[in-house]
Amino acid sequence: MNEILIVPAITAEVELLQQIARETFQESFAADNTPENMKQYLQDNFSIAKLTAELTEPDSEFYFAMLKNQPIGYMKVNFRSAQSELYNSRAVELERIYVLKSHQGKKVGQQLFNQAVNLAMEARAPFLWLGVWEHNTKAIDFYRKNGFSEFTTHPFQLGTEIQTDLIMRLNLPLHKLQ
């Protein structure tokens, strides 16, 4: 079995990040949304300029899940003021976590998720939170299995459509991991 490595993404890898971000988002949501809305979202949110700005934000971190030097998934976590909504300035947001369909069911998402929990605990965050589309039952089930619970909702703009994200949180123990 090949070992999957979770490694930080750096600004020089912005094109690699763009490729995996666009591919995984398309795989995840194209079947349930219009081509026009998908195209608009991908252009607006995964441009080189936007991703470069996100990669250079000091309170955001990206990580790749790598297999044989190829990205098969990625995640983005936000700290402090980089959070997309400020439920608690000490909390940590798991803004994105995506895995290529060809590698789903192989614990890649779990490894990325575990990294996010470790980062949040190292930051002594009271909780880790995320937004997930209300119709993404596979992801919702994954987060519930990992101890998350819903605490509110917020709108999510996909092209011209306003969708609803469930906001979920995982309360964290106050002690740091060893």
N, C-alpha and C positions, 0 to 999 in steps of 0.2 A: 504494500500500500504506500502511496506517495504522501509525503508529509506536506501539509498546508501550513504556510507561514503567514502570520499577521504582522505586517510591517508598515511603518509610517509612510505616508505619501509626501513627496517633496514637490516644490514648485516646478522643478525641471521635468516632472512627470505629468504635467497638466494635460498633455494630449492623450496619454494613457488613461488618465482619470476621465477625460471627456468620453473616450471610447467606451469604457465599462459603464459609465453613468448612463449614457444614451442607450446602450444595448440592454441593460437590465431594466431601465424604466420602460422602454418599448415592450420588452417581453412581459413585464408585469401588468401593463395597463392598456396596451393598444387594442386588445379585443373588446374592451368595455368602454372605449371612448372614440370620438370621431377622429379621423386622420388629421383634420384641420386643427383640432384642439391639441392633439399630440404634437404635431409639427410646431405649433406656436410655443408650447411648453418647453420642448427640447431646445428650440432656438433661444428662448428667453432665459432659461435656467442652466443650460449646459454649454454656453458659449465659452471660448477660451478666456475671454476677458472676465466673465463672471466667475468662472472656476479659479482663475488666477487670483482674483480678489479674495475669494473664500480661502484659498490655500495660504495666503499671506496674512489672513486675520489671526492675530496672536491668540485669541480665545477660541479658536476652532482647530480641530485636528481631524485629518483624514487618515484612514488605514486601508491598505489593500489586503485581501486574502489572496495569496500567491500560491500557485501550483506549477512547478517546473518553470519558474521565471515568468509566468503569465498570470495576469489578474483574473480571478474567477468570481470576485465579489469585492465590495468595499463598504465602508461606513464613514459617517461624519458625526462627530460629537462637538457640542458647543458648551462653553463655560461662560459664566458671568454675563456680561452685556451682549455677547454674541448669540445668546439664545433667541430663537425666533419669537418667543413670548416669554415674559419674565414672571413666572409663577413664584419663583423664589430665586434670589440672586446667587444663592449657594448651590442650587440644584444643577444638574447636568442634563442637557438635552441630547438624546440620540436622534439626530435629525434625519439621517438616512442610513439604511442598512439594506443592501441588495446583493443577491447572489444570482449568477447566471442559471437559467433553468436547467441546463445540462449538469449542474453541480448541486442542485437542490436535493434535499433528502440525504446528504452526505455529511451533515454536521458542520458545514462551513458557516452557515448563519449562526449556529450556536457558538462557534469559536469567536466570531466577530462580536456577538452579543456579550460573551464572557469578557472580552477585552473592554467593552464599554462599561460593564459593571466594575471591573478593576479600576479603570480610569476614574470613575465616579467615586469609588471608595477611597482611592488615593487622594482625591480632592476633598475628602470628608464631606461630600454632598449628602444632604438629608434624603434625597431621592433622585432617581433617574426617570426622566419622562420622555414621551414621544407622541407624535401624532400619526394615526394610521387611518386610511380611508375606511369609512364605515362598511363598505362592501368587500373589503379585502379580508374575508373570513379566515383564510389560511394564515395570514400574518397575525390577525387578532388571536387566533387559537394558540399560535406560537408564543405570543407575549403573555397570554393568560397562563399557559403552561409554565412560564418562567416567572410567575408571581406578580405580573402587572394587573392593575385594576383601573377601570375608567374613572375619571373624575370630572371631566367636562368635554365640550366639543369646541371646534373652531372651524371657520370656513377655509377652504382650500381652493385657490383659483387654478383651473386647468384650462388654458385657452380662454374661451368665452364662457365656460361653465363654472359655476360655483358649486363645489362639492362639500361634503361634511367629513371632517376628520374627527375620530374619537381621540381624545387626549387621555393617555394612560400613564400611570406612574408605578414605580417600584420603590417602596420605602427601603432604605439601606440601613444596615447596622451602623452604629456610631464609631465602632472600632475599625482601625485600618487593617487591611490584609497583611499577613506575614509573608 
